[in-house]
Amino acid sequence: MFLVDGPKAVEGALEVPGRVREVFVTPAAAERYADVLAATPDDVPVRLVDERALATLSDAVAPAGVVAVCELVDVDLADLLEPAPRLLALCADVRDPGNAGTVVRCADAAGADGVAFLGHAVDPHNPKTVRASVGSVFHLPLALETDVAVGVRAVRDAGVQVLAADGAGDVDLFEAEARGLLAGPTAWLLGNEAWGLPDEVAGLADAVVRIPIHGRAESLNLATAAALCLYASARAQRLG
């Protein structure tokens, strides 16, 4: 079980049958988010608690007043790859929960089939990850694999090409799209916020793709890069 904090995340959890076990809410939040609570199944208890009690369930500086107890959302990597997906995000050693949650949200928005957290990545059930996803952790499958190489090889063995997103890539994103590289089933391999993708990890990919920097910025935020890559693939796949 894990705790889901905030109305948007709780709303997303309630959309999945059987996911929510219990809801805690302050009286004020029960009035404010009555439309969210209206979706609570009859067999899921909704318990009124005071603000001090609710604060013990939340790590937010200013809790919104509603928290749900939910079953874990992660699946086996093999389940994520069966049937073979068209679009994935692979987070290798991505450790910032806010970035991880935003990547999940971007993947969801781009119509991806799932997100895999590889290596020593943040737990997708981390409260900050769940909040940053704005409920998207409940919209698409999330898999965990502690060995990056094992995870990448499993994706390739499933017939999905792996494109590593790295500033030192051999081809830029727009060239890759023009050459038709993005039209097939693709998993974008994204590295750690601080050090990116080590050479040995990038070497596991079918190709290393860079996002061109036309201005003076040194680099792009991880989640921004993920959004650009995922949407480029989504566009190419739909046009193809």
N, C-alpha and C positions, 0 to 999 in steps of 0.2 A: 504494500500500500504506500501511497505518497499523498502529500497535501497539495491541493491546487488552490491558489490564492487569487481572488479578484473576480469581478463579474464576467469579464470576457472569457477567461480561462474556465470558469465554472460552467458558463454557457456552452463552451465547446465540449466539455466533458459530458454534459447532460445530453448532447446530441448522439452519443454513442451508447446504445442499449447495454445495460449491465455494468457500465464503467464506474458509476458513482455509488458509493456505499452509504454515505452520510453527508449531511450539509450542516454547517454551523454558521449562524448569521446573527448580527446584532439587530435589535428592533428597528433602529433607524435604517439600516441597510435592507431589511426585509421590505420596508415601504419603498425605498429608492429603487430596488431591483426586483420588484414584484413580478415583472414580466419574465425575468430570468428564472425565478423560483417557481413560476407557474408551470414550467416544463419538467419539474421534478416528478419522477414516477411515484405512484402511491406507496410502493414498498420501500422507498428511500426516506428515512426520517430526516426532517428539518428541525434542528434544535436552536432555539433562541438562547443566546448567551450575551453577557455584558461585554463592553469594549475591552476590559482588562483581560477577560478570559480569551477573547478573540485574538488579542495581541500576542498571546503565548503560542498561537498556531501560525503566526505570520512573521516573516522576517522583513517585511516592508516597513519603511520609516513611518508611513501613514497608511495603515491597513484600510482597505476598502470596506471591510466589515462582513465579507462572505468568504468562507473556506469550505472546500469539499474534500472528503476522504475518497481517494480513487484507487482502482487497481492499476498496476503498472502497465505502461503502454508499449514497452519494447518487445520485439519479435526476434526470432532467430534469423541470422543473415540468410540462411538457406530459404526461409520462407519469403524474405524480401525479394529473392531472385527467382522465385517460381510463381507464376510464369515470368519469363525474362522481361525486365522493365525496359521502358523507352528512355527514361531520364531519371538520374539519381544524383544526389550530392553525397560525397564521401568526405567527412571531416576528420582529417588525420591530426591527432594531438591538438585539436582545437580546445582550449581550456577556459576561455572566457564565457561564462554562461549567457551573458547578454548577446555576444556575437553568435553563439551556437543557436540560441532561440530565434534570432533574426534570420539566420540561414534557413532554419526550418520554416519560418514564415515565408521567406522568398521562394523556397522550393515548393511550398504549398501553392503560392500565388502563380508560379510558373507552370503548374500542372504536373510537377514531378511525381514519380511513383514511390518515392521514399527517400530517407536520409540514413546513412550509416555513420556511426561514430566509431572511429578506428584508433587503436593505440591507447595512449593515456589521455583520452578526451574527457570532457566534462560529462557528467551524468545528465541525460536529457530530462530526468525527473527533478533536477535541481530547481528550486522555486524561481530563481531568477531566469533560468532558461525557459520555464513554462510561461512566465509572465511576458518575456520578450517575444515568445512565439504568438502571443495574443490568441491562444486556443488552437494554433495549428498543430501542436503536438498530438492532437486528437484526430486530425484530418488525414494523416498519411502515416504509413508504417515507419517505425524507427528501429534500427538494429544496432547492436553493440558487438564489436570484435576487438579484443585487446591486442592482436598482432596485426599491424598495418599491412605487412606483406601478404599474410594469409587472406585478409579481407580483399585486397586489390586483386589477387590471383583468382579468388572465388568469383568476383565480378566479371573478370575477363573470361573465365571458363564458362560463364553463363551466356557468352556471346555478346557482351556489352563492352564497347571500347571505353578505355579510361583515358581521359584528357586531364593532364595536370595543369592547374592554373598557377603560373609562376612568372615573375617579372623578367626572368632570363630565358623565356621560352624561345623556341626556334621559329615559331610562326605566330603572327598576331591574330587576335580574335576575328577581325574583319576578313583577313586573308583566309583564315580557316573556314569561315562561312562561305566565302566566294568559291572556294575549292570543293565545297560540298562535304567538308569534313564533319560538319555538325548535324547532318541530316539523319544519320543512323542512330541506333540505340547508344546512349552516351552516359557515362558517369563522370562527373567533374570532381577531381581530387583536389581538395583545399587544405592548405597547411596551417601550421601554428601562427598565431597573430604576431609573435616576435621574430621567429626565425624562418618562417615559411616552410618550404618542403626541402628536406635534406636531399643531396644528390642521389643517394641510394633509394629514396622513396620516389622521387621524380622519375628515376630510371625504370620503375615498375610500370609506368604509364605507356600507352601507345604513342602519345605525342605530348609535348610540353608547349602550352599556349600562353602567350603573354597578352595582357590588355594594354594597348598603346596609350602612353601618357603624352598628350599633346601640349600640356601646360608645364608648369614648373613644380607641380606636386611630386614628391619623391615616390609615393605609392598610393594605393587605394586601401581603404578599410576592408577587412576580410568579408564582411557581409555585403558591402557594395560590390566587390569583385564577384562574389557568388551570385548576386542578382543579375549582373551583366552577363555572366557566362550561362546561367540557367535560362535566361530569357532569349539569349542568342540561339541556344539549342532548341528551345520551344518554338521559336519563330521558324527556324530552318526545318524542323520536323513537320510543322503544319503546312508550310509552303511546299515541302517535298511530297 
